Amino acid sequence: MTRYAAFFGSINVGGNRLSMADLRYAFEREEFENVETVIASGNVLFDYDDRPTEGLEDLFAHMMRDRFDIDSFVAVRSREEVRSAVEDNPFTGIGADNQVHTLFLECQPPDGSFEKLLADHAGRGAETLALGERALYIDYVDGAGGSKLTSAFIERRLGCRGTARNVRSLARILAKMA
């Protein structure tokens, strides 16, 4: 069995309210094992046979629509991929842990899209960005709440959806995955 983390986007924000108990129950009904939620923002840990994470992402997105009538992007990462999301983030240990984020992406952005994001964002804020493997690393120097670097802004330029977690939360999730 492999330990995975599912990161749901848009859960318990923007009117998409869902109890973590209901989300755990949905996973258990699908026969996932050792299901645990971390923080009430759609982070689910579970054990399952080793398989490509993309297939799991599709399954969970369907489950959210079917059971809860919520259209949510889901990023599924193995323990090693979560570790990489913290360790490969060039801003980890430099910026504040609650301001440094990894945006988990549904795909690797097409060539030139990251450069377009950087160019379009120039002069809009103090954020610093770096591209990783199916990830965008962001240091929201002045905080994510008031930033003009929104998910919609990023997604339009990269051509793929994502959901972000700060490195403080990711470190907590990684510790629970052990």
Contacts in CASP RR format, 6 or more apart in sequence:
PFRMAT RR
TARGET T0000
AUTHOR 0000-0000-0000
METHOD contacts of the structure
MODEL  1
MTRYAAFFGSINVGGNRLSMADLRYAFEREEFENVETVIASGNVLFDYDD
RPTEGLEDLFAHMMRDRFDIDSFVAVRSREEVRSAVEDNPFTGIGADNQV
HTLFLECQPPDGSFEKLLADHAGRGAETLALGERALYIDYVDGAGGSKLT
SAFIERRLGCRGTARNVRSLARILAKMA
1 33 0 8 1.000
1 47 0 8 1.000
1 48 0 8 1.000
1 49 0 8 1.000
1 50 0 8 1.000
2 47 0 8 1.000
2 48 0 8 1.000
2 49 0 8 1.000
2 50 0 8 1.000
2 51 0 8 1.000
2 78 0 8 1.000
2 79 0 8 1.000
3 34 0 8 1.000
3 45 0 8 1.000
3 46 0 8 1.000
3 47 0 8 1.000
3 78 0 8 1.000
3 79 0 8 1.000
3 177 0 8 1.000
4 45 0 8 1.000
4 46 0 8 1.000
4 47 0 8 1.000
4 48 0 8 1.000
4 53 0 8 1.000
4 56 0 8 1.000
4 76 0 8 1.000
4 77 0 8 1.000
4 78 0 8 1.000
4 79 0 8 1.000
5 43 0 8 1.000
5 44 0 8 1.000
5 45 0 8 1.000
5 76 0 8 1.000
5 77 0 8 1.000
5 79 0 8 1.000
5 82 0 8 1.000
5 173 0 8 1.000
5 177 0 8 1.000
6 42 0 8 1.000
6 43 0 8 1.000
6 44 0 8 1.000
6 45 0 8 1.000
6 46 0 8 1.000
6 56 0 8 1.000
6 57 0 8 1.000
6 60 0 8 1.000
6 74 0 8 1.000
6 75 0 8 1.000
6 76 0 8 1.000
7 42 0 8 1.000
7 43 0 8 1.000
7 74 0 8 1.000
7 75 0 8 1.000
7 76 0 8 1.000
7 77 0 8 1.000
7 104 0 8 1.000
7 163 0 8 1.000
7 165 0 8 1.000
8 23 0 8 1.000
8 41 0 8 1.000
8 42 0 8 1.000
8 43 0 8 1.000
8 44 0 8 1.000
8 60 0 8 1.000
8 64 0 8 1.000
8 72 0 8 1.000
8 73 0 8 1.000
8 74 0 8 1.000
8 163 0 8 1.000
9 42 0 8 1.000
9 72 0 8 1.000
9 73 0 8 1.000
9 74 0 8 1.000
9 75 0 8 1.000
9 162 0 8 1.000
9 163 0 8 1.000
10 16 0 8 1.000
10 70 0 8 1.000
10 71 0 8 1.000
10 72 0 8 1.000
10 73 0 8 1.000
10 163 0 8 1.000
11 18 0 8 1.000
11 23 0 8 1.000
11 41 0 8 1.000
11 42 0 8 1.000
11 70 0 8 1.000
11 72 0 8 1.000
12 18 0 8 1.000
12 40 0 8 1.000
12 41 0 8 1.000
12 42 0 8 1.000
13 41 0 8 1.000
16 70 0 8 1.000
16 72 0 8 1.000
18 42 0 8 1.000
18 68 0 8 1.000
18 70 0 8 1.000
20 37 0 8 1.000
20 40 0 8 1.000
20 42 0 8 1.000
22 68 0 8 1.000
23 37 0 8 1.000
23 42 0 8 1.000
23 44 0 8 1.000
24 35 0 8 1.000
24 36 0 8 1.000
24 37 0 8 1.000
24 44 0 8 1.000
26 63 0 8 1.000
26 67 0 8 1.000
26 68 0 8 1.000
27 35 0 8 1.000
27 44 0 8 1.000
27 46 0 8 1.000
28 35 0 8 1.000
30 59 0 8 1.000
30 63 0 8 1.000
32 46 0 8 1.000
32 47 0 8 1.000
32 48 0 8 1.000
33 46 0 8 1.000
33 47 0 8 1.000
33 48 0 8 1.000
34 45 0 8 1.000
34 46 0 8 1.000
34 47 0 8 1.000
35 44 0 8 1.000
35 45 0 8 1.000
35 46 0 8 1.000
36 44 0 8 1.000
36 45 0 8 1.000
36 46 0 8 1.000
36 176 0 8 1.000
37 43 0 8 1.000
37 44 0 8 1.000
37 45 0 8 1.000
38 44 0 8 1.000
38 45 0 8 1.000
38 169 0 8 1.000
38 172 0 8 1.000
38 173 0 8 1.000
38 176 0 8 1.000
39 169 0 8 1.000
39 172 0 8 1.000
43 165 0 8 1.000
43 169 0 8 1.000
43 173 0 8 1.000
45 173 0 8 1.000
45 176 0 8 1.000
45 177 0 8 1.000
48 56 0 8 1.000
53 76 0 8 1.000
53 77 0 8 1.000
53 78 0 8 1.000
53 81 0 8 1.000
54 76 0 8 1.000
55 76 0 8 1.000
56 74 0 8 1.000
56 76 0 8 1.000
57 74 0 8 1.000
57 75 0 8 1.000
57 76 0 8 1.000
57 106 0 8 1.000
60 74 0 8 1.000
60 76 0 8 1.000
61 71 0 8 1.000
61 72 0 8 1.000
61 73 0 8 1.000
61 74 0 8 1.000
64 70 0 8 1.000
64 71 0 8 1.000
64 72 0 8 1.000
64 74 0 8 1.000
65 71 0 8 1.000
73 106 0 8 1.000
73 161 0 8 1.000
73 162 0 8 1.000
73 163 0 8 1.000
74 163 0 8 1.000
75 104 0 8 1.000
75 105 0 8 1.000
75 106 0 8 1.000
75 162 0 8 1.000
75 163 0 8 1.000
77 85 0 8 1.000
77 104 0 8 1.000
79 174 0 8 1.000
79 177 0 8 1.000
79 178 0 8 1.000
82 170 0 8 1.000
82 173 0 8 1.000
82 174 0 8 1.000
82 177 0 8 1.000
83 174 0 8 1.000
84 133 0 8 1.000
84 135 0 8 1.000
85 102 0 8 1.000
85 104 0 8 1.000
85 135 0 8 1.000
85 165 0 8 1.000
85 170 0 8 1.000
86 92 0 8 1.000
86 102 0 8 1.000
86 167 0 8 1.000
86 170 0 8 1.000
86 171 0 8 1.000
86 174 0 8 1.000
88 132 0 8 1.000
88 133 0 8 1.000
88 135 0 8 1.000
88 137 0 8 1.000
89 100 0 8 1.000
89 102 0 8 1.000
89 130 0 8 1.000
89 135 0 8 1.000
89 137 0 8 1.000
89 167 0 8 1.000
90 130 0 8 1.000
90 137 0 8 1.000
91 100 0 8 1.000
91 128 0 8 1.000
91 130 0 8 1.000
91 137 0 8 1.000
91 138 0 8 1.000
91 139 0 8 1.000
92 100 0 8 1.000
92 167 0 8 1.000
93 100 0 8 1.000
93 167 0 8 1.000
94 100 0 8 1.000
94 139 0 8 1.000
95 139 0 8 1.000
95 141 0 8 1.000
97 166 0 8 1.000
97 167 0 8 1.000
97 168 0 8 1.000
97 171 0 8 1.000
98 166 0 8 1.000
98 168 0 8 1.000
99 139 0 8 1.000
99 140 0 8 1.000
99 141 0 8 1.000
99 143 0 8 1.000
99 144 0 8 1.000
99 166 0 8 1.000
100 137 0 8 1.000
100 138 0 8 1.000
100 139 0 8 1.000
100 140 0 8 1.000
100 166 0 8 1.000
100 167 0 8 1.000
101 137 0 8 1.000
101 138 0 8 1.000
101 139 0 8 1.000
101 140 0 8 1.000
101 144 0 8 1.000
101 164 0 8 1.000
101 165 0 8 1.000
101 166 0 8 1.000
101 167 0 8 1.000
102 135 0 8 1.000
102 136 0 8 1.000
102 137 0 8 1.000
102 138 0 8 1.000
102 164 0 8 1.000
102 165 0 8 1.000
102 167 0 8 1.000
102 170 0 8 1.000
103 135 0 8 1.000
103 136 0 8 1.000
103 137 0 8 1.000
103 138 0 8 1.000
103 151 0 8 1.000
103 154 0 8 1.000
103 162 0 8 1.000
103 163 0 8 1.000
103 164 0 8 1.000
104 134 0 8 1.000
104 135 0 8 1.000
104 162 0 8 1.000
104 163 0 8 1.000
104 164 0 8 1.000
104 165 0 8 1.000
105 134 0 8 1.000
105 135 0 8 1.000
105 136 0 8 1.000
105 158 0 8 1.000
105 160 0 8 1.000
105 161 0 8 1.000
105 162 0 8 1.000
106 134 0 8 1.000
106 160 0 8 1.000
106 161 0 8 1.000
106 162 0 8 1.000
107 134 0 8 1.000
107 160 0 8 1.000
108 133 0 8 1.000
108 134 0 8 1.000
109 131 0 8 1.000
109 158 0 8 1.000
109 159 0 8 1.000
109 160 0 8 1.000
110 159 0 8 1.000
113 157 0 8 1.000
113 158 0 8 1.000
113 159 0 8 1.000
114 129 0 8 1.000
114 131 0 8 1.000
114 136 0 8 1.000
114 158 0 8 1.000
116 157 0 8 1.000
117 129 0 8 1.000
117 154 0 8 1.000
117 157 0 8 1.000
117 158 0 8 1.000
118 129 0 8 1.000
120 153 0 8 1.000
120 157 0 8 1.000
121 127 0 8 1.000
121 129 0 8 1.000
121 148 0 8 1.000
121 149 0 8 1.000
121 153 0 8 1.000
124 148 0 8 1.000
124 149 0 8 1.000
125 142 0 8 1.000
125 147 0 8 1.000
125 148 0 8 1.000
125 149 0 8 1.000
126 141 0 8 1.000
126 142 0 8 1.000
127 138 0 8 1.000
127 139 0 8 1.000
127 140 0 8 1.000
127 141 0 8 1.000
127 147 0 8 1.000
127 149 0 8 1.000
128 138 0 8 1.000
128 139 0 8 1.000
128 141 0 8 1.000
129 136 0 8 1.000
129 137 0 8 1.000
129 138 0 8 1.000
129 139 0 8 1.000
129 149 0 8 1.000
130 136 0 8 1.000
130 137 0 8 1.000
131 137 0 8 1.000
136 154 0 8 1.000
136 158 0 8 1.000
138 149 0 8 1.000
138 164 0 8 1.000
140 147 0 8 1.000
140 149 0 8 1.000
144 164 0 8 1.000
144 166 0 8 1.000
151 161 0 8 1.000
151 162 0 8 1.000
151 163 0 8 1.000
151 164 0 8 1.000
154 162 0 8 1.000
155 161 0 8 1.000
155 162 0 8 1.000
165 173 0 8 1.000
END
